Amino acid sequence: MPQRCCQYAGWQLPSLTEDYGTFCRLRRNDCGVTAVHISLKVEFGGGLELLFDNQRSHKLTLPARVPLDNSTSSPPSSPPSPQNNEYEGETKPVDVAYLIHWLRHHLLKERAELFMEGDTVRPGILVLINDTDWELEGEGEYVIKNGDEVVFISTLHGG
């Protein structure tokens, strides 16, 4: 059963020497198996990488469920489990809106006003989700899946 769960979630199986529970990070719910964490790749281009310590590519692991208000300061005190669902109704699946807030609070090194305006990216920043314009994917409401790639490209250039 555990191997089938990992394959269903789209993850490669660990070697026999790895701790299976740590690798898979799965929990059971009514539908079967869901991930507790989501891994994704984030890239910056068009000069945006300068705001993120001049690092173009980042591999991130985010919680699968996040606060409704996109708060990134304090995650729930304990991971969700069948016995501990008291905050289940106060969360949502991790989405691009949360990712944008997380990037601002954890990776952005300077000039937040050049990356965000209000609760979203500034006009002039192209966002691609798996090589597709985020406007076609639902913008900030797009629920991030394991293995997704999100690219932020600035189309604004000074001169």
N, C-alpha and C positions, 0 to 999 in steps of 0.2 A: 504493500500500500504506500509507504513513504516514497518509493521511487516513482510510482505513478503520480503522486501529488506533485513532486518537483517537476516532472515532465509536463504535467498539465499546466503548471504555472509558467513554463517556458524557461526554466533554469537548467543548466547543466548539472549533472549529478556529481556529488563530491567523490573524492577517492575514498577508499575504505579507511584511511587513516584520519580523515577529517571528522570533526564532530558534526553529525548530521543535523542536530537541532539548531546549532548556531548557523550553519550554512543555509538551511532552508527557510528559517524564520517564518514558519507557517502557523496558522491557527484554524480551528474548525468553526464553522457557523452553519446556519440552516442550509446553505447552498453547497457545502462541501469545504473547500479550502480557499482561504484568501491570504494574501501576503501581509505581513506586519510592516515591512519596509519595501520601498520601491527604489530601484537603481536606475539612473538615467545619465545621459551625457548632455552637458550644456556647453555651447561654444559662443564666443563673442567675436564680431568682426566689424570692419568699417571704422575702427578707432575706439570702439567700446571696450576692447580689451585693456586699454590704458586706464580705465576706471577700476578694473579688476586686477590690479597688481601686474599688469602687462602679461597676464596668463590667458591665452586664447581658449584653451579647452579644460573642462573640469568634469570629473566623474563624481556624481553625488549619490548619496543614499538618504532618502527622505522617508518620514513615517507615511504609511499608507492612508491613515486617517489624521486629519488636522483640525484645529479649531475653526469654527464657522467664521470668525472675524479675521482669519489669516494671521493671528498672533503667532510670532515665531520665538518669543522670549522664553516661555516655559511650557514644555510638552507635558501631557498628562503624567501624573506621578507613577503610574504603573501601566504596563502594556495591556491592551484589551485581551480578554479571555472569556470563555463561556461563563466563568464564575464572576467576572468583574466587568459588567457592562454599564456601570453607572454613568459614564460620560458618553456612551455610544450615540445618544440623541443630540449631543452638543457638538458633534464633529461632522465632517464631510470627507469624501475621498480627496486625496491630494490632487490639486488642479494647478493650472498655470498661474492663476491669480496668487495662490499661496507661494508658488515657486518664485515669482517676482518679488514678493515681500521677503522671502527667505534669502534671496540673492542680495537684496538691499541690506539686510541686517547682518549677514554672515560673510559675504565675499566682497562687497563693494568697498573700495578703499578711499574714494574721494568723490565729491560732487554728485551727490544723490540726485540733484535736480536735473542732471544731464541724462539720467537713466529713467527716472520715474516722474510722473505728473499725476497727482492724486493717488488713486489706487491701481494705476496701470502704467505701462511704459509710455514714455513721451511720444508725441507724434513725430514721425520721422524715423522711428525704430521699427524695422521689419522683423517680425517674429515668424520663424518657420518651425513647424512641428513635423518631424520626420519628412523634411523637404517639402512640406505643404504650408501655404500661407495660413496663419492661425485664424484668419477671418473665416476660412472655409471649415475650420475645425471647432468653431464656437468660442474663439478668443480665450479669455481667462477662465471660462467654464469647462474647457477641455480637461478631462480627467486623465492624469498622467498614468501611463502603463509601464511596467517593468521593461527596460531596454529602450525607451523612447529617447529621441535626440531632439533637443530644443536649441535653436540657433537665434541669437539676437544680432542684427546687423544695423548699424547706424547708416542712414542715408543722408545725414546732415554733415556737411564739411565746412569748416571755417575757411576764410581766405582774405 
